[in-house]
Amino acid sequence: AATLAVCLCLSWAAPLTEENANIAPAAEENYRLITDIEPINYNVTLKPYLLDSDPREKRFTFDGEVYITIKPKVNTRTLVLHSRNLKYSLREFYAKSQPTLKTTLANVEPNNVTHIVTYSLTTDLVANQEYVLHFVYTGTMDDDMHGFYRSSYTDSKNVTKWLGSTQFQRNHARRAFPSYDEPRFKATFDVALTRHKSMKTYSNTRIVNSTTNGDYVTDRYMTTPKMSTYILAFIVSEFNERYDGEFGVIARPEFYQQTEYAYDVGKLSLNDLSDYFNISYYSMGNDKMHMAAIPDFSAGAMENWGLLTYRERVLLYEEGSTTLSAQQNIARIVAHEQAHMWFGDLVTCEWWSYTWLNEGFATYFQYFTIHNVEPHYQMDVQFVVDQIHSVMNMDSTNSTNPMSDENTNTEEDLARMFNSISYNKGGTVIRMVKHFMGEENFKNSLREYLKKQ
């Protein structure tokens, strides 16, 4: 366990230590938030406008309201968080113990490069006392596949259908609500989504209750586990689901039949991962999982805790049309995102400098989990060709980069970390550690490491 622990420089839901928290960026702009304040909970309510019947001036926008419970670690008069492309009609805060004594926050704009907004207060926020930040605002649902964005498809009757979906990794939660939008700032989330009655909503957890007001319905969701902002997710759509009460796949209605393979292999791989780590997915604070096929999606797939999102072509399987190679790819990517539930979601890198720890474990387990549940694919052998051989070529070029890179600050830096060095080389190094330790020692060390947290 000690050998493996050296490799696992990961942070958990526990409070951050001061020695790990204050990492000075190398860039001229300060892209990192100060760590004097810890977010505890976000209570977020959003209402998107997606339909032709919505007011023209509101089309493809959303109304938002958020209450953020925070706790200062020291006395401070500085309040710093992220916000991007949001227009505010109310900004205020109050001590949780005195909710009627509200203080209005100044109309301050965020830095247009770092998206950091700094509020200078006239009185101290007292250490270890909880406060509530309250914001009312509007945002735009753009078509760039980041933040809370709009997507569309044409149904079987040649009618354009609109939906709202999210992609918050790496730094786009700030486009849906003001937030401490770095992976190290973990908190719980209470989400409410208001939709037209013709649509459905999905989020990380189960719906607690729904209330109707005319043609609109508000769905309120269970509190999430403590997690980073980038793995929060929600969908507002007319999708259908293949669902057994715990596990499901959602997609546009006409693609329902194509969800069967992902549903079947997804249940098998999730059970195999749970067995391997000796920690059931359903025992980690979220008792359901949906996998969603999104028409417009910038990433291949995304590990939002309890609501995994995928490009349609890497989740949907059509008998007689989908190739064997594509079917294997579906299985691999399903297992990759599910492995992130342990490495990425439960255990999270403090900053994107260490992306390889998230992606390396997910890449390793996407092969060896599917090898267990679909052994005829021979994924253990394919790993060598797909991952080791390919990354040797990339790593021999002048454009290669370190696996861990402290000089990671700008959006371009963050994007650079999501390359084959983090995925292929990360997975290859983890496989090498497995062979050095032996399978049983490797597995037991991971179990011990996960169980301690």
Phi, psi and chi 1 to 4 in degrees:
 res  aa     phi    psi   chi1   chi2   chi3   chi4
   1 ALA       -  -35.1      -      -      -      -
   2 ALA   -65.1  -40.0      -      -      -      -
   3 THR   -61.6  -46.3  -57.4      -      -      -
   4 LEU   -68.2  -36.8 -175.5   58.7      -      -
   5 ALA   -60.5  -30.0      -      -      -      -
   6 VAL   -59.6  -33.6  173.2      -      -      -
   7 CYS   -80.3  -20.8  -58.2      -      -      -
   8 LEU  -101.3   72.6  -53.7  179.6      -      -
   9 CYS   -84.3   67.6  -51.6      -      -      -
  10 LEU  -118.3  152.1  -56.0  173.1      -      -
  11 SER  -104.9  153.4   65.9      -      -      -
  12 TRP  -114.8 -172.1  -71.0   75.0      -      -
  13 ALA   -70.5  -10.7      -      -      -      -
  14 ALA   -67.1  157.1      -      -      -      -
  15 PRO   -56.3  146.4  -23.8   33.1      -      -
  16 LEU   -74.2  145.8  -61.4  167.6      -      -
  17 THR   -82.5  151.9   61.3      -      -      -
  18 GLU   -63.3  -35.4  -70.2  -62.2  -37.2      -
  19 GLU   -69.1  -24.2   61.1 -175.7    4.4      -
  20 ASN   -92.3  -15.7  -69.9  -27.8      -      -
  21 ALA   -85.1  -31.9      -      -      -      -
  22 ASN  -101.5   80.9  -63.4  -54.9      -      -
  23 ILE   -99.6  118.2  -60.6  174.0      -      -
  24 ALA   -80.4  125.0      -      -      -      -
  25 PRO   -72.7  152.6   27.1  -33.5      -      -
  26 ALA   -84.3  -18.5      -      -      -      -
  27 ALA   -74.8  162.4      -      -      -      -
  28 GLU   -64.4  -45.2  -68.4 -178.0    5.6      -
  29 GLU   -76.0  146.5  -66.3  -81.6    5.7      -
  30 ASN   -90.0  104.2 -173.2   -4.0      -      -
  31 TYR   -88.4   -7.6  -74.7   81.9      -      -
  32 ARG  -105.5  142.0  -55.0  -69.1  -63.1  -82.6
  33 LEU   -75.2  147.6  -64.4  178.8      -      -
  34 ILE   -68.9  156.6   58.8  175.9      -      -
  35 THR  -109.7   26.0   58.5      -      -      -
  36 ASP   -72.9  -19.0  -69.1  -14.1      -      -
  37 ILE  -126.2  138.1  -66.0  176.2      -      -
  38 GLU  -113.2  124.3  177.5 -175.1   11.8      -
  39 PRO   -72.5  140.5   27.5  -32.5      -      -
  40 ILE  -107.5  -45.8  -55.7  -61.3      -      -
  41 ASN  -153.8  143.3  172.8  -94.5      -      -
  42 TYR  -113.6  128.3  -63.8   82.1      -      -
  43 ASN  -111.7  102.5 -168.8  -44.4      -      -
  44 VAL  -112.7  130.5 -174.3      -      -      -
  45 THR  -123.6  128.4  -59.9      -      -      -
  46 LEU  -131.6  143.2  -62.0  172.4      -      -
  47 LYS  -132.9  104.6  179.5 -178.9  179.9 -179.9
  48 PRO   -85.8  153.8   30.6  -33.5      -      -
  49 TYR  -117.4  104.1  -63.2   92.1      -      -
  50 LEU  -119.4  -11.8  -68.1  161.8      -      -
  51 LEU  -100.7  156.8  -57.7  178.8      -      -
  52 ASP   -60.4  -29.0  -69.4  -24.8      -      -
  53 SER   -77.4  -11.6   57.4      -      -      -
  54 ASP   -71.8  153.8  -70.5  -34.5      -      -
  55 PRO   -53.6  136.7  -24.1   33.0      -      -
  56 ARG   -56.0  -40.9  178.6  175.7  -64.6 -178.6
  57 GLU   -71.1  -14.6   68.5  -83.8    9.1      -
  58 LYS   -99.2  -11.2  -59.4  -74.3  -76.0 -175.8
  59 ARG   -56.1  131.9 -169.2   87.0 -172.9  -81.8
  60 PHE    61.3   35.9  -57.2  135.2      -      -
  61 THR  -126.2  176.1   68.2      -      -      -
  62 PHE  -143.3  148.5   61.9   88.8      -      -
  63 ASP   -92.6  140.2  -64.6  -25.1      -      -
  64 GLY  -136.1  149.0      -      -      -      -
  65 GLU  -145.3  135.2 -177.3  173.9   21.1      -
  66 VAL  -141.7  138.3   61.7      -      -      -
  67 TYR  -112.0  119.2  -65.3   85.3      -      -
  68 ILE  -111.4  115.6  -49.4  172.7      -      -
  69 THR   -84.7  126.3  -57.6      -      -      -
  70 ILE  -127.2  160.6   61.0  170.3      -      -
  71 LYS  -138.7  113.0 -179.6 -172.4  -71.8 -173.3
  72 PRO   -67.2  144.2  -16.9   29.6      -      -
  73 LYS   -88.1  -24.7  -60.5  176.3 -177.8  178.0
  74 VAL  -137.0  163.0  -63.5      -      -      -
  75 ASN   -64.5  131.7  -70.0   -1.8      -      -
  76 THR  -151.8  152.0 -179.3      -      -      -
  77 ARG  -115.5   16.8  -66.5 -168.6  178.1 -170.9
  78 THR  -120.1  128.4  -57.8      -      -      -
  79 LEU  -119.8  118.4 -175.2   60.3      -      -
  80 VAL  -130.0  129.2  179.0      -      -      -
  81 LEU  -156.6 -178.8   67.4  164.2      -      -
  82 HIS  -101.3  147.6  -70.6  109.8      -      -
  83 SER  -158.8  140.2  175.6      -      -      -
  84 ARG  -147.9  126.0 -174.2  176.9 -175.2 -176.7
  85 ASN    60.2   32.3  -61.5  -18.3      -      -
  86 LEU  -112.7  138.9  -57.6  176.9      -      -
  87 LYS  -111.0  123.4  -66.1 -178.0  179.5 -179.5
  88 TYR  -100.0  139.4  -66.2   90.2      -      -
  89 SER  -110.1  -12.9   57.3      -      -      -
  90 LEU  -152.3  131.4  177.4   65.8      -      -
  91 ARG  -139.9  120.4  -43.4 -175.2 -153.2 -155.9
  92 GLU  -156.3  168.2   62.7 -177.4   10.1      -
  93 PHE  -148.6  162.9   76.4   94.9      -      -
  94 TYR  -158.1  156.8   51.5   87.9      -      -
  95 ALA   -69.4  136.4      -      -      -      -
  96 LYS   -59.5  -29.7 -166.5  171.8 -177.5 -179.7
  97 SER   -79.5  -11.8   61.0      -      -      -
  98 GLN  -135.5   68.2  -62.7  176.5  -61.3      -
  99 PRO   -65.9  -16.0   23.5  -34.0      -      -
 100 THR   -87.9  -12.8   60.1      -      -      -
 101 LEU   -96.9   83.2  -61.6  179.2      -      -
 102 LYS   -93.9  145.3  -63.7  178.7  170.5   62.0
 103 THR  -120.2  127.8  -59.9      -      -      -
 104 THR   -77.0  135.7  -59.3      -      -      -
 105 LEU   -88.3  148.0  -68.0  167.2      -      -
 106 ALA   -66.1  156.0      -      -      -      -
 107 ASN   -81.4   77.8 -174.8   16.9      -      -
 108 VAL  -104.4  135.5 -179.3      -      -      -
 109 GLU   -92.1  146.8  -68.5  -59.6  -45.3      -
 110 PRO   -71.9  156.9   24.2  -31.6      -      -
 111 ASN   -59.3  131.0 -179.0  -66.5      -      -
 112 ASN   -77.5   -2.1   60.5   10.3      -      -
 113 VAL  -105.4  -48.8  175.4      -      -      -
 114 THR   -93.5  -15.0   65.1      -      -      -
 115 HIS    64.8   19.2  -43.3  133.1      -      -
 116 ILE   -88.6  129.5  -67.0  175.1      -      -
 117 VAL  -111.4  133.2   56.2      -      -      -
 118 THR  -118.1  121.6  -57.9      -      -      -
 119 TYR  -105.8  125.3  -62.3  101.6      -      -
 120 SER   -97.0  121.6  -62.0      -      -      -
 121 LEU   -98.0  159.4  -50.1  179.5      -      -
 122 THR   -94.0  -14.6   57.5      -      -      -
 123 THR  -132.3  160.4   57.9      -      -      -
 124 ASP   -71.4  141.0  -79.2  -11.9      -      -
 125 LEU   -84.3  124.1  -61.2  179.0      -      -
 126 VAL   -85.4  135.8  179.4      -      -      -
 127 ALA   -55.5  137.2      -      -      -      -
 128 ASN    68.6    9.7  -59.8  -44.9      -      -
 129 GLN  -103.9  136.6  179.8  174.1  -30.2      -
 130 GLU   -84.4  139.7  -68.9 -169.1   -1.2      -
 131 TYR  -126.7  161.1  -65.2   84.1      -      -
 132 VAL  -122.9  124.0  177.0      -      -      -
 133 LEU   -93.9  133.1  -47.9  179.1      -      -
 134 HIS  -125.5  122.4  179.7 -151.5      -      -
 135 PHE  -129.3  138.1  -60.1   94.3      -      -
 136 VAL  -121.0  134.0  179.0      -      -      -
 137 TYR  -160.8  175.3   58.0   94.6      -      -
 138 THR  -130.2  154.6   60.0      -      -      -
 139 GLY  -140.7  171.1      -      -      -      -
 140 THR  -107.5  142.8   57.8      -      -      -
 141 MET   -98.9   90.8  -58.3 -174.3   71.2      -
 142 ASP   -80.1  176.1  -59.2  -38.7      -      -
 143 ASP  -110.1   24.8   58.9   -0.1      -      -
 144 ASP   -94.8    5.6   61.8   -6.6      -      -
 145 MET    65.6   32.1  -64.2  177.3  -75.5      -
 146 HIS  -135.0  153.5  -70.8  114.1      -      -
 147 GLY    70.2 -147.3      -      -      -      -
 148 PHE   -94.6  100.8 -173.4   22.4      -      -
 149 TYR  -118.1  167.9   69.0   92.8      -      -
 150 ARG  -100.5  146.6   69.4 -179.8 -171.7  -95.7
 151 SER  -140.5  166.2  178.0      -      -      -
 152 SER  -152.7  164.2   66.5      -      -      -
 153 TYR  -153.5  163.8   60.2   92.4      -      -
 154 THR  -104.2  124.8  -57.0      -      -      -
 155 ASP   -82.5 -175.6   69.7    6.8      -      -
 156 SER   -65.8  -15.9   57.2      -      -      -
 157 LYS  -100.7   14.6  -63.0 -179.9 -179.8  178.4
 158 ASN    64.0   31.6 -156.0   32.6      -      -
 159 VAL  -104.0  132.7  175.5      -      -      -
 160 THR   -75.2  125.4  -61.5      -      -      -
 161 LYS  -111.8  131.5  -62.1  -71.0 -173.5  177.2
 162 TRP  -103.3  148.4  -69.3   96.0      -      -
 163 LEU  -144.3  161.0   64.7  133.3      -      -
 164 GLY  -112.4  134.2      -      -      -      -
 165 SER  -140.2  174.9 -173.2      -      -      -
 166 THR  -129.2  150.6   56.2      -      -      -
 167 GLN  -146.1  102.2  174.0   61.2   18.4      -
 168 PHE   -98.5  -22.5  -70.6  160.6      -      -
 169 GLN   -70.0  129.4 -166.3 -174.6   60.0      -
 170 ARG  -102.9  -28.8  -62.4  162.8  -66.2  -90.5
 171 ASN  -148.4   48.1   56.5   -4.8      -      -
 172 HIS  -118.4    1.5  -59.3  -66.3      -      -
 173 ALA   -61.9  -30.7      -      -      -      -
 174 ARG   -62.5  -13.1   62.9 -167.0   68.3  173.6
 175 ARG   -87.6   -9.3  -67.1  170.7   58.4  169.4
 176 ALA  -107.8  -29.1      -      -      -      -
 177 PHE  -163.2  147.2   53.8   96.0      -      -
 178 PRO   -60.8  139.8   22.3  -31.7      -      -
 179 SER  -163.4  166.0   52.4      -      -      -
 180 TYR   -91.4   83.6  -66.4   79.0      -      -
 181 ASP   -92.4   58.6 -164.0   15.4      -      -
 182 GLU  -132.6  148.9  -65.4 -178.9   13.8      -
 183 PRO   -60.9  -27.9    4.2  -12.2      -      -
 184 ARG   -71.9  -20.2   60.5  180.0  168.5 -178.6
 185 PHE   -90.5   87.1  -69.4  106.3      -      -
 186 LYS   -89.8  145.8  -70.4 -170.0  169.1 -174.7
 187 ALA  -155.9  172.9      -      -      -      -
 188 THR   -94.9  160.1   58.2      -      -      -
 189 PHE  -132.6  133.2  -63.9   81.4      -      -
 190 ASP  -113.9  114.8  -68.0  -75.9      -      -
 191 VAL  -110.6  137.0  172.8      -      -      -
 192 ALA  -128.9  131.0      -      -      -      -
 193 LEU  -123.0  126.0  -60.0  170.8      -      -
 194 THR  -100.0  129.2  -61.1      -      -      -
 195 ARG  -134.6  159.6   57.1  176.3  170.3   86.8
 196 HIS   -68.4  148.7 -169.6  -92.8      -      -
 197 LYS   -62.2  -17.7   62.9 -176.2 -179.1 -178.6
 198 SER   -80.3   -6.9   63.0      -      -      -
 199 MET  -115.1  174.1  -51.3 -176.7   88.9      -
 200 LYS  -128.0  158.8  -57.4  173.6 -175.0  176.2
 201 THR  -123.4  154.7   68.8      -      -      -
 202 TYR  -138.4  146.3  -60.7   89.3      -      -
 203 SER  -145.3 -168.9 -168.6      -      -      -
 204 ASN   -63.2  -34.0  -58.0   75.1      -      -
 205 THR  -117.7 -173.0   54.4      -      -      -
 206 ARG   -80.5  155.0  -64.3  178.6 -174.9  -91.4
 207 ILE   -72.6  131.1  -67.9  176.6      -      -
 208 VAL   -85.4  -49.1  175.1      -      -      -
 209 ASN  -158.8  164.0   61.0   63.9      -      -
 210 SER  -132.2  137.8  -60.1      -      -      -
 211 THR  -124.5  142.2   56.7      -      -      -
 212 THR  -108.4  137.1  -59.1      -      -      -
 213 ASN  -136.0   94.9 -176.9    6.7      -      -
 214 GLY    66.2 -124.2      -      -      -      -
 215 ASP   -87.2    2.6  -71.8  -22.5      -      -
 216 TYR  -117.0  146.7  -77.7   85.3      -      -
 217 VAL  -125.9  136.5  179.3      -      -      -
 218 THR  -109.0  120.0  -61.7      -      -      -
 219 ASP   -98.7  126.3  -62.0  -36.8      -      -
 220 ARG  -109.2  135.1  -69.5  178.1  175.7   81.6
 221 TYR  -108.8  153.8  -74.0   82.1      -      -
 222 MET   -60.5  153.4  -67.8  178.3   63.6      -
 223 THR   -62.7  135.8  -55.7      -      -      -
 224 THR   -75.9  166.4   69.8      -      -      -
 225 PRO   -63.5  167.3  -15.2   27.1      -      -
 226 LYS   -69.5  123.6 -167.1  171.7 -174.8 -180.0
 227 MET  -157.8  169.9   65.4 -172.8 -160.4      -
 228 SER   -78.3  157.7  -55.0      -      -      -
 229 THR   -62.8  -32.1   51.6      -      -      -
 230 TYR   -71.8  -12.2   78.9   90.7      -      -
 231 ILE  -106.8   11.0   52.7  175.6      -      -
 232 LEU   -74.2  146.6 -174.2   67.9      -      -
 233 ALA  -156.0  153.9      -      -      -      -
 234 PHE  -156.7  153.6   27.5   85.7      -      -
 235 ILE  -134.7  135.4  -61.9  170.4      -      -
 236 VAL  -123.0  116.4 -177.0      -      -      -
 237 SER  -162.5 -177.0   70.1      -      -      -
 238 GLU  -109.2   27.8  -63.2 -179.1   36.6      -
 239 PHE   -65.5  155.5  -75.4  174.4      -      -
 240 ASN  -106.3  164.3  -78.7   -9.1      -      -
 241 GLU  -132.8  145.8   61.9 -178.2  -20.6      -
 242 ARG  -103.0  110.1 -176.9 -171.8  -64.0  -88.7
 243 TYR  -147.5  136.6 -173.4   51.9      -      -
 244 ASP  -109.6   12.0   65.6    3.0      -      -
 245 GLY   100.0  -19.6      -      -      -      -
 246 GLU  -123.5  -45.3  -78.6 -171.8  -25.0      -
 247 PHE  -125.3  137.1 -175.2   85.0      -      -
 248 GLY  -156.7  162.9      -      -      -      -
 249 VAL  -124.3  133.0 -178.9      -      -      -
 250 ILE  -119.9  145.8   61.8  177.2      -      -
 251 ALA  -163.2  171.9      -      -      -      -
 252 ARG   -59.5  147.5   55.0  172.9  106.1  170.8
 253 PRO   -54.6  -39.5  -27.2   34.8      -      -
 254 GLU   -71.1   -9.9   53.3  -92.2   37.4      -
 255 PHE  -103.6   13.6  -73.8  170.4      -      -
 256 TYR   -54.5  -45.6  175.7   82.6      -      -
 257 GLN   -62.1  -26.5  -64.5  -59.0  -34.8      -
 258 GLN   -81.4   -0.9  -62.0 -179.1   34.3      -
 259 THR   -89.9   -5.6   62.8      -      -      -
 260 GLU   -64.6  -44.7 -175.7  175.0    6.8      -
 261 TYR   -65.8  -45.3  179.0   69.6      -      -
 262 ALA   -60.6  -38.2      -      -      -      -
 263 TYR   -62.3  -47.5  175.5   83.7      -      -
 264 ASP   -67.7  -50.1  -70.0  -19.7      -      -
 265 VAL   -70.8  -30.7   77.6      -      -      -
 266 GLY   -65.3  -40.9      -      -      -      -
 267 LYS   -64.9  -41.8  -67.7 -170.8   69.6  171.5
 268 LEU   -65.2  -45.9  -68.3  172.3      -      -
 269 SER   -69.8  -36.3   61.1      -      -      -
 270 LEU   -64.4  -40.3 -170.4   62.2      -      -
 271 ASN   -66.0  -39.1  -72.6  -23.4      -      -
 272 ASP   -65.7  -42.2 -172.0   78.0      -      -
 273 LEU   -64.2  -41.9  -73.2  161.7      -      -
 274 SER   -59.7  -42.3  -65.8      -      -      -
 275 ASP   -66.9  -42.4  -69.9  -16.6      -      -
 276 TYR   -62.4  -45.7 -171.3   91.9      -      -
 277 PHE   -83.1   -8.6  -62.3  128.2      -      -
 278 ASN    59.5   28.1 -159.2   30.6      -      -
 279 ILE  -137.2  111.6  -60.4  174.6      -      -
 280 SER   -64.9  136.6  168.9      -      -      -
 281 TYR   -53.4  -41.9  164.5   78.5      -      -
 282 TYR   -72.8   -5.0  -62.0  108.4      -      -
 283 SER   -99.4    1.3   71.8      -      -      -
 284 MET   -93.9    9.6  -62.7 -166.5  -58.2      -
 285 GLY   112.0   -0.9      -      -      -      -
 286 ASN  -140.8  115.8 -164.6   -9.2      -      -
 287 ASP  -100.5   23.8   63.9   -7.9      -      -
 288 LYS  -149.4  160.4   72.1   92.5  179.3  174.3
 289 MET  -143.1  129.4  174.8 -179.9  -75.7      -
 290 HIS  -115.5  143.6  -81.2  101.9      -      -
 291 MET  -117.2  127.9  -55.6 -167.2  -57.3      -
 292 ALA  -117.8  135.5      -      -      -      -
 293 ALA   -95.7  115.0      -      -      -      -
 294 ILE  -106.8  130.7  -51.8  -62.8      -      -
 295 PRO   -60.7  -43.9  -22.9   32.5      -      -
 296 ASP  -117.9  115.5  -61.3  -52.4      -      -
 297 PHE  -149.5  125.7 -166.1   63.8      -      -
 298 SER   -74.6  -38.7   59.9      -      -      -
 299 ALA   -88.2  168.0      -      -      -      -
 300 GLY   -66.9  -41.4      -      -      -      -
 301 ALA  -165.5  167.7      -      -      -      -
 302 MET  -144.8  137.0 -179.1   61.2 -152.3      -
 303 GLU   -89.8   37.4   63.0  -93.0   22.4      -
 304 ASN   -54.5  130.6  -46.2  -58.8      -      -
 305 TRP   -64.6  108.7 -162.1  -23.0      -      -
 306 GLY    91.2  -12.5      -      -      -      -
 307 LEU  -141.1   78.9 -179.1   57.1      -      -
 308 LEU   -76.6  135.7  -72.3   63.0      -      -
 309 THR  -117.8  145.0   45.1      -      -      -
 310 TYR  -140.9  152.7  -59.0   77.1      -      -
 311 ARG   -62.3  146.5  -68.1 -178.2 -172.0  175.8
 312 GLU   -57.2  -40.7  -71.8 -178.3  -27.3      -
 313 ARG   -71.7  -13.8   65.3 -179.6  176.1   82.6
 314 VAL  -105.3   12.5  -60.8      -      -      -
 315 LEU  -129.4  -28.9 -169.2   65.7      -      -
 316 LEU   -97.3  135.9  -57.6  177.7      -      -
 317 TYR  -124.8  128.1  170.7   81.2      -      -
 318 GLU  -116.3  117.0 -174.0  173.1   16.4      -
 319 GLU   -56.2  129.9 -174.5   73.5   35.9      -
 320 GLY    85.4   -7.4      -      -      -      -
 321 SER  -122.4  -46.5  176.4      -      -      -
 322 THR   -69.9  131.4  -57.1      -      -      -
 323 THR   -72.7  162.6   65.4      -      -      -
 324 LEU   -62.4  -39.3  178.6   59.1      -      -
 325 SER   -61.0  -43.8  175.1      -      -      -
 326 ALA   -67.3  -35.7      -      -      -      -
 327 GLN   -64.4  -42.9 -175.8  179.8   14.7      -
 328 GLN   -62.3  -37.8  -68.2  179.8   15.8      -
 329 ASN   -64.7  -39.0 -167.1   47.7      -      -
 330 ILE   -58.3  -48.1  -69.0  168.3      -      -
 331 ALA   -60.9  -44.6      -      -      -      -
 332 ARG   -62.0  -46.5  -77.5 -158.4  -52.4  -93.2
 333 ILE   -70.8  -35.5  -65.0  176.9      -      -
 334 VAL   -58.4  -48.1  164.1      -      -      -
 335 ALA   -67.0  -35.9      -      -      -      -
 336 HIS   -58.6  -50.9 -179.6  105.4      -      -
 337 GLU   -67.8  -35.9  -57.5  -49.4  -37.0      -
 338 GLN   -67.1  -36.6  -69.8  180.0  -20.5      -
 339 ALA   -61.5  -29.3      -      -      -      -
 340 HIS   -64.4  -19.0  -86.2  -52.7      -      -
 341 MET   -59.8  -31.3  -58.4  -59.4  102.5      -
 342 TRP   -93.4  -47.9  -70.6  -94.4      -      -
 343 PHE  -109.9   95.2  -70.2   97.7      -      -
 344 GLY   137.5  -44.6      -      -      -      -
 345 ASP   -99.8  -61.5  -65.5    4.6      -      -
 346 LEU   -66.5  -49.9 -179.8   64.2      -      -
 347 VAL  -105.4  127.9 -177.7      -      -      -
 348 THR  -132.9  135.9  -52.2      -      -      -
 349 CYS   -62.1  140.7  -66.6      -      -      -
 350 GLU   -64.4  -34.2 -177.3 -179.2   82.1      -
 351 TRP  -153.7  163.5 -178.7 -117.8      -      -
 352 TRP   -68.8   -7.1  -55.6  111.8      -      -
 353 SER   -58.6  -23.7  -60.7      -      -      -
 354 TYR  -115.5   34.0  -45.4  103.7      -      -
 355 THR   -54.8  -32.3  -62.7      -      -      -
 356 TRP   -60.5  -27.0   75.7  -91.3      -      -
 357 LEU   -69.6  -38.2  -75.9  165.5      -      -
 358 ASN   -64.7  -56.8  -81.6    9.4      -      -
 359 GLU   -77.7  -28.8  -60.1  -57.6  -19.5      -
 360 GLY   -64.7  -46.5      -      -      -      -
 361 PHE   -63.8  -42.5  -86.2  103.2      -      -
 362 ALA   -64.0  -39.5      -      -      -      -
 363 THR   -65.7  -43.8  -62.0      -      -      -
 364 TYR   -59.0  -50.2  173.8   84.2      -      -
 365 PHE   -75.5  -19.8  -78.4  106.9      -      -
 366 GLN   -64.5  -29.2   79.0 -179.9   51.1      -
 367 TYR   -85.0  -48.3  -79.5   83.9      -      -
 368 PHE   -82.8  -19.7  -66.5   95.5      -      -
 369 THR   -73.1  -47.3  -62.1      -      -      -
 370 ILE   -66.7  -29.9  -63.8  -55.8      -      -
 371 HIS   -60.8  -33.5  178.4   67.1      -      -
 372 ASN   -73.9  -39.0  -68.9  -22.0      -      -
 373 VAL   -95.5  -22.0  -58.4      -      -      -
 374 GLU  -132.2   67.5  -63.6  -85.3   32.6      -
 375 PRO   -61.7  -24.1   20.0  -31.4      -      -
 376 HIS   -68.0  -15.1   58.2  -74.1      -      -
 377 TYR   -74.4  -20.4  -70.9  164.6      -      -
 378 GLN    54.5   51.0  -64.8 -174.9  -61.3      -
 379 MET   -65.5  -26.6  -76.0  -65.7  174.8      -
 380 ASP   -62.9  -35.6   57.0  -24.9      -      -
 381 VAL   -78.2  -39.6  177.1      -      -      -
 382 GLN   -62.4  -28.6  -69.5 -164.1   44.8      -
 383 PHE   -55.1  -41.7 -176.3   95.9      -      -
 384 VAL   -61.4  -46.3  176.5      -      -      -
 385 VAL   -73.4  -47.3  178.0      -      -      -
 386 ASP   -69.7  -39.9  -67.2  -11.3      -      -
 387 GLN  -104.7  -55.9  -58.2  -62.3  -45.8      -
 388 ILE   -67.5  -50.8  -59.3  176.2      -      -
 389 HIS   -63.0  -43.4  -69.9 -179.3      -      -
 390 SER   -67.4  -39.7   63.1      -      -      -
 391 VAL   -76.8  -25.1   81.5      -      -      -
 392 MET   -59.1  -39.7  -72.4  -71.7 -172.4      -
 393 ASN   -66.1  -47.4 -178.1   55.4      -      -
 394 MET   -66.6  -39.0 -166.6  -82.2 -177.8      -
 395 ASP   -72.8  -11.4 -151.0   18.4      -      -
 396 SER   -90.0   -3.7   67.8      -      -      -
 397 THR   -89.5  163.9   67.3      -      -      -
 398 ASN   -70.3  -17.4  -68.6  -29.2      -      -
 399 SER   -90.1    5.2   60.2      -      -      -
 400 THR   -67.3  165.3 -169.3      -      -      -
 401 ASN  -139.1  160.5   57.7  -86.1      -      -
 402 PRO   -63.8  154.8  -13.9   26.1      -      -
 403 MET   -65.4  -45.4  -71.7  172.0   60.8      -
 404 SER  -107.7  126.4  -62.2      -      -      -
 405 ASP  -136.2  105.8 -171.9   -5.0      -      -
 406 GLU   -66.1  -23.3  -65.5  -68.1  -15.6      -
 407 ASN   -84.4   60.7 -172.4   26.7      -      -
 408 THR  -126.9  103.2  -57.7      -      -      -
 409 ASN  -135.7  -53.3  -59.4  -72.5      -      -
 410 THR   -76.5  169.3   67.7      -      -      -
 411 GLU   -60.5  -35.6  -68.2 -165.1   38.5      -
 412 GLU   -66.6  -40.0  -67.7   75.4   16.4      -
 413 ASP   -60.7  -45.5  -68.1  -20.4      -      -
 414 LEU   -62.1  -42.5  -90.2   54.4      -      -
 415 ALA   -63.5  -36.6      -      -      -      -
 416 ARG   -61.7  -30.7 -175.9 -169.9   70.5 -121.2
 417 MET   -72.3  -13.3  -63.0  -53.6  -67.2      -
 418 PHE   -98.5   64.8  -73.9   80.0      -      -
 419 ASN  -129.1 -172.2   63.1    8.3      -      -
 420 SER   -69.3  -17.7   60.7      -      -      -
 421 ILE   -66.3  -45.9  -63.9  -60.9      -      -
 422 SER   -68.8  -42.2  -67.4      -      -      -
 423 TYR   -81.2  -66.1  -73.8   77.7      -      -
 424 ASN   -69.7  -51.9  -56.4   41.2      -      -
 425 LYS   -68.3  -38.8 -172.7  174.9 -179.0  178.4
 426 GLY   -57.4  -48.5      -      -      -      -
 427 GLY   -64.2  -35.6      -      -      -      -
 428 THR   -67.9  -42.1  -63.6      -      -      -
 429 VAL   -63.8  -40.6  167.5      -      -      -
 430 ILE   -64.7  -39.9  -71.9  167.1      -      -
 431 ARG   -62.2  -39.6  176.5  178.5  176.6  -89.0
 432 MET   -62.5  -42.4 -178.1  174.5   65.9      -
 433 VAL   -62.0  -40.2  170.8      -      -      -
 434 LYS   -58.8  -45.1 -171.2  -85.4  -62.8  -75.5
 435 HIS   -68.9  -33.2  -78.4  -67.9      -      -
 436 PHE   -66.6  -42.8  172.1   75.0      -      -
 437 MET   -83.1  -29.9  -63.2  178.9   66.8      -
 438 GLY    95.2  147.2      -      -      -      -
 439 GLU   -57.4  -46.7  172.6   61.4   38.4      -
 440 GLU   -67.4  -42.3  -74.7  -56.3  -53.7      -
 441 ASN   -63.9  -40.9  -73.6  -24.0      -      -
 442 PHE   -61.4  -49.7  178.9   75.0      -      -
 443 LYS   -63.8  -45.8  178.6  171.8   67.5  175.2
 444 ASN   -65.2  -34.4  -69.5  -25.4      -      -
 445 SER   -66.7  -42.6  -65.1      -      -      -
 446 LEU   -62.4  -43.1  -74.5  177.8      -      -
 447 ARG   -61.0  -44.7  -72.0  178.8  171.9 -177.1
 448 GLU   -64.2  -42.7 -178.9 -179.1  -21.8      -
 449 TYR   -62.1  -46.3  178.1   73.9      -      -
 450 LEU   -68.0  -37.0  -68.6  168.8      -      -
 451 LYS   -69.6  -26.9 -170.6  165.5   72.3  170.6
 452 LYS   -71.5  -18.6  -76.3 -179.3  179.0  178.5
 453 GLN   -96.6      -  -49.0  -57.5  -38.1      -
